[in-house]
Amino acid sequence: MTANETISPELKETLQTQPIRIAGPPRSTLDPPRHRHSSCDARDAYGKQVPRRCQYMVLASGPDDLAAVELASGAMVRLRTPDGPDSPEPPGSTAETKRADQSAVKPFDLIEAEVAFDPERDDLAQPEAITLAGHPERIGAARKRWARRRIRSLIAPAERHLLGFAGSAAPYWEFRGMRPSLALVAPTIGPLLFRRRADDSMWVRFGWSRSDNWLPVEDPRAIECLWAAGRDRLTGKELAAALGFRPRYLLVALSPPRDGHCYKTVLALLPRP
């Protein structure tokens, strides 16, 4: 008896009409290693990481880094210079060659920077962090229509908790690199910018995802406008007049650890591009 005689006619017909699929190795062994920011992760023939220049659209200048959008991937990132955001300018720099630092760039400016050989990828509280090899350079400003499309694609969806956890802070050891540390929020109510007299701190109150949110502000321009107005609170037309624009978005970020906790803060009140 041959092997074909042991196969039923129905199975034999199926084998003749359908291609046979040969199982290969698991997909994870075939795919190249993926990195959080693969568009700016270049390697040479030996697999060693080499620096690569990337372009970004600035969203806000925070006290610790620059919040920006990587143009190649469209993802939000946190750009860190190796010597910190408050480092002095190099000797001999002029107005034409001044590097883009915390005070030189504005929202929706375009910058170019070189990613460091050993970028920071181990900050579990801020997985979007990227270390730069030097200071970024301003190369222009984003076109309004193009910037609007980018912004719309980044707006955070309505969820139960902003940045993935309840409350305004969480212990640093609770983070596992699975939560974002940046969120672009389109508030449904507000925002209301106000000063808390107990400690003269600045806060923003806004409605989002059926919740009432109160967060401290780290936007220098908003803080300066409130002090200049000589009032304890600004909202609506008064806030728009003080800022020079109607705030349409809030960039919410997670702060670095402070006394063992990371806090939700408002890095910037942003207009419609």
Buried (B, 14 or more C-beta within 10 A) or exposed (E): EEEEEEEEEEEEEEEEEEEEEEEEEEEEEEEEEEEBBEBBBBEEEEEEBEBBEBBBBBBBBBEBBBBBBBBEBEBBBBBBBEEEBEEEEEEEEEEEEBBBBBEBBEBBBBBBBBBBEEBBBEBBBBBBBBBBBBBBBBEEBBEEEEBBEBBEEBEBEEEEEBBBBEEBBBEBEEBEEEBBBBBBBBBEEBBBBBBEEEEEEBBBBBBBBEBEBEBBBBBBBBBEBBEEBEBEBBBEEBBBEBBEBEBBBBBBBBBBBEEEBBBBBBBBBBBEB
